[in-house]
Amino acid sequence: MKQRMIMKLLAGMTGLGIALGAATVHATPEGDRQELAKFYTSKYPNIKLEDYVYGALAFDADSKAQYEAIMEFPPFESEIEKGRRMWETPFKNGKTYASCLPNGGNQIAGNYPMFDEAQGKVVTLQDAINACRTANGEEAYKLSDMKTMGVLTAYMRTLSNGMIMNIKVESPKAVAAYEAGKKTFYSRSGQLNFACSSCHVQNAGNRLRSELISPAIGHAVHWPVFRGGDNLVTLQNRYTGCFKQVRAVPPPVGGTVMNNLEFFHSSLSNGLPMKASVFRK
């Protein structure tokens, strides 16, 4: 059944007349974002672009109402509280995360990932957290450890809730990293021959079995998310799941390919407010 549904999605892409990945190779990052926004608003004129911060919920009023009811008493509040305690606990040297991050860690998450010219690479929010830890004599957290890095990141992003996403792609090296991430987003891979864009551009708003497919714009404002209760999932963990679902070998979390993909992907949500620590099915 799942295989037939996937084949239907592939068939539905034929003749769409849109090849955003190829058509925007020489576009600017802002041009890419505007072109994609135009595509979505043309396809779904009754949905406001700002509603895409809710992901696939933007396409289903009943699901969005259920989400809002759940968010009145989130089932993951205890996990956020754990993150707060981690954030406020001093390092062995007496310093804290707030002492080594810009603006005390407030209203900065929407700037990440960012291109670090000194390091010559994309730096994620998790990278910034680990840099803070090691600079203060602490061991870096494993990026895949949801009980440490995951919970801490989820809390830290609440300090930027409502911040407007502002991913900057300015220098030639930053543009090169952006383009590498864009290539990954639009390149097909795996036995099913899918790209990220196959689902989240061409088929956004369609159903895969019982689930609506979310649009790429708005994705980055709400990760990490708590799925089905208190099961925390980061954005790069979700990338890993997507690669596996199309039967491709996923790149390492925190590696160059994943960080560049997150850099490009996050820039598509520029101008939208962050919705930190949310529930998803």
Secondary structure, 3 states (H helix, E strand, C coil): CHHHHHHHHHHHHCCCCCCHHHHCCCCCHHHHHHHHHHHHHHHCCCCCHHHHHHHHHHHCHHHHHHHHHHHHCCCCHHHHHHHHHHHHCCCCCCCCHHHHCHHHHCCCHHHCCEEECCCCEEECHHHHHHHHHHHCCCCCCCCCCHHHHHHHHHHHHHCCCCCECCCCCCCHHHHHHHHHHHHHHHCCECCCCECHHHHHHHCCCCEECCEECCCCCCHHHCCCEEECCCEEECHHHHHHHHHHHCCCCCCCCCCHHHHHHHHHHHHCCCCCECCCCEEEC
